[in-house]
Amino acid sequence: VQLQASGGGLVQAGGSLRLSCAASGSISSFNVMNWVRQAPGKQRETVATIFSNGSTNYADSVKGRFTISRDNAKNTASLQMNSLKLEDTAVYYCTALYLSTRYWGQGTQVTVSS
């Protein structure tokens, strides 16, 4: 399983970005997909989760601003990030749980400026 994240960049506070995660195989077999972020000096944080049945969970820090989705036909997962804040600055990773193994993609940098 290979995951390729894209869509990061520099954005002003209050702006939006959409991250995408392309999988090498069929994501319909992934039980869970997550977006995880790592900011310098901070603990890793799972910001959004989507299950195979389409249900979702969000960290309190992003609830109401971020939306995770998955497109099984295109083998992609996305993270729509709105109303971005300075504290959203981090490297964002997509992950997938498949047959009890968690796979990670490479990170994509999101930088929010004032």
C-alpha positions in Angstrom: 0.0 0.0 0.0 1.4 3.4 -1.0 -0.2 6.7 -0.1 0.6 10.0 -1.8 -0.5 13.2 -0.1 -0.6 16.5 -1.9 -2.2 19.9 -1.7 -0.3 21.5 1.1 1.0 25.1 0.8 1.1 28.5 2.3 -2.2 30.2 3.1 -3.3 33.2 5.1 -5.3 32.8 8.2 -8.9 32.4 7.4 -8.2 30.8 4.1 -8.8 27.3 2.8 -6.8 24.3 1.5 -7.8 20.9 0.2 -5.4 18.0 0.8 -5.6 14.9 -1.2 -4.3 11.4 -0.6 -4.0 9.0 -3.5 -3.7 5.3 -2.8 -1.9 2.7 -4.9 -4.7 0.2 -4.4 -8.4 0.1 -3.7 -9.2 2.1 -0.7 -12.6 0.4 -0.3 -10.6 -2.3 1.5 -9.2 0.2 4.0 -11.1 0.0 7.3 -10.0 3.4 8.4 -8.3 6.4 6.9 -7.0 9.3 8.9 -5.3 12.6 8.5 -2.6 13.1 11.1 -0.6 16.3 11.7 2.7 17.0 13.3 3.7 20.5 14.3 7.2 21.3 15.5 7.5 20.8 19.3 4.0 19.4 19.5 2.5 15.9 19.8 1.2 14.2 16.8 -2.5 14.7 16.4 -5.1 12.8 14.5 -7.3 15.5 13.1 -9.8 13.5 11.1 -10.9 9.9 10.6 -13.2 8.2 8.1 -14.4 4.7 8.4 -15.3 2.3 5.6 -19.0 2.9 6.3 -18.4 6.6 5.8 -18.7 7.7 9.4 -16.3 10.4 10.5 -14.6 11.7 13.6 -12.8 14.9 14.2 -10.4 16.4 16.8 -12.0 19.1 18.8 -9.4 21.5 17.4 -10.7 21.2 13.9 -14.4 20.3 14.3 -16.6 22.5 12.2 -13.7 23.6 10.0 -12.3 20.5 8.5 -14.1 17.8 6.5 -12.7 14.4 5.6 -14.0 12.5 2.7 -13.2 9.4 0.6 -13.9 8.5 -3.0 -13.6 4.8 -3.4 -14.0 5.0 -7.1 -10.9 7.3 -7.4 -9.0 5.6 -4.6 -8.5 9.0 -2.9 -9.2 10.6 0.4 -9.4 14.3 1.0 -9.3 16.8 3.8 -11.1 20.1 3.1 -9.7 22.7 5.6 -11.5 26.0 6.0 -11.1 28.9 8.3 -7.5 28.0 8.8 -5.7 29.2 11.9 -2.0 29.8 12.7 -2.1 26.8 14.9 -3.0 24.5 12.0 0.5 24.9 10.7 2.0 21.4 10.5 3.0 18.6 8.3 -0.1 16.6 7.4 0.0 12.9 6.8 -2.6 10.5 5.5 -2.8 7.1 6.9 -4.8 3.9 6.2 -5.5 0.8 8.2 -5.5 -2.3 6.2 -5.4 -5.8 7.5 -4.3 -4.6 11.0 -1.4 -2.6 9.5 -1.3 1.1 9.5 0.3 2.6 6.4 1.6 6.2 6.2 2.0 8.5 3.2 4.7 11.1 3.0 3.7 14.4 4.6 2.6 17.6 3.0 3.4 20.9 4.6 0.6 23.3 5.5 1.7 26.7 6.6 -0.8 29.3 7.8 0.4 32.9 7.9 -1.0 36.0 9.6 
